[in-house]
Structure formats: structure tokens, C-alpha cells
Amino acid sequence: MNSTGLFPILIGGLLVNNFVLSQFLGICPFLGVSKKLNSAVGMSLAVIFVMMMATAVTWPIYTFILVPAGLGYLQTVAFILIIASLVQLVEIVLKRYVKPLYNALGIYLPLITTNCAVLGVTILNIDKGYGYLQSLVNTLGAGGGFLLAMVMFAGVRERLETADIPEGLKGLPSTLVAASLVSITFVGFQGLFGL
């Protein structure tokens, strides 16, 4: 078991090892759902919920079922099935109780199933040797980092809509330049806590 404290793990997931801006996981919703702040926050909260639930379920299944049975090699398949089930649950709840958010997220909500940030955090928790509580804290930090990246980028994109941009840079080119500049801001956190 990894002996890293909970606070460094939380800060590591939030800033230093930000899944979107440092590890480049979860780029699809980052670029697709970040046009408006409301949908960026809604998507981020859905991803955080799925990440937390996935970690809460996958860690014990891996530790207490797959490894003792010698089936650790099935971790990715098992994790994907668990994540897909959780996304279906979130989709049903949003469709029934938060219809505007469900409509705003559109195709990106089912894509949480294949969001590599969700799968990545569950696998990295195992690979880093985190215990159950450490895994949950790392997941909370990773989800918070996803939210932070989405909110920052949504703010940048909303400003870009009213900016006077040369014709050749409008649309995707300006979005990619803005994404790279937002990503560079997180380079300053490298080396924090030795993470």
C-alpha cells in the first residue's frame, strides 16, 4: 500500500496530475462540452459522480474478488462494465429529474462511458497501490481537477466568442490554441509535493 498522505494525493489529482491538462485524459468532453459554463459544470459534476462511484465499486471488486481469484488481468473489462452501468444510471436520473442538463449534454453524456479519465482514475488508483480511502481522495482530486479545467476553459471559450479573431483562426484553431494555453498554466504545478 502507498504511504502518501491524503492532502498531497488530493492536490496531486487537482493540480499537479490534472487528468485533462497534464495527462490529457478526457479531452473529448473538454473540447465538446466547454462552450457554455452551465453545461461544462453539469458535465463535470456528472463525471465526478461517475468517477467516485466507479472507484467506490471497482477498488473492492479488484482487491477482494479479481486478485484472490487470479483474475487481475480482467480489471479493464470489469471496470468498463461497471462504469457503463453507472453512466446508464446517471443518464436515467438526469433524463427524469434534470431534463435541461440532459439535453445540454447531448451525446457527451453517454460518452462518459468511454471517457478515459473515468477509466484512467480507477486503473491508476490500483497501479499506484492506493488503499480504499486514498483511492477515493485521489478520485475526488481528479474529478475536481476535471471540473477546474472545464470551468476555466468554458470561461476562455465564452470570451473567445466575443473576441475579434482573424478569420483563419475562428472555430477549431482558436479553440485548440486556447486549450494549449490553459494547459500550459498547469505546468507550473509540476514538482509540487514531489508528485
Beta strands, then each sheet from edge to edge (+ up, - down):
end
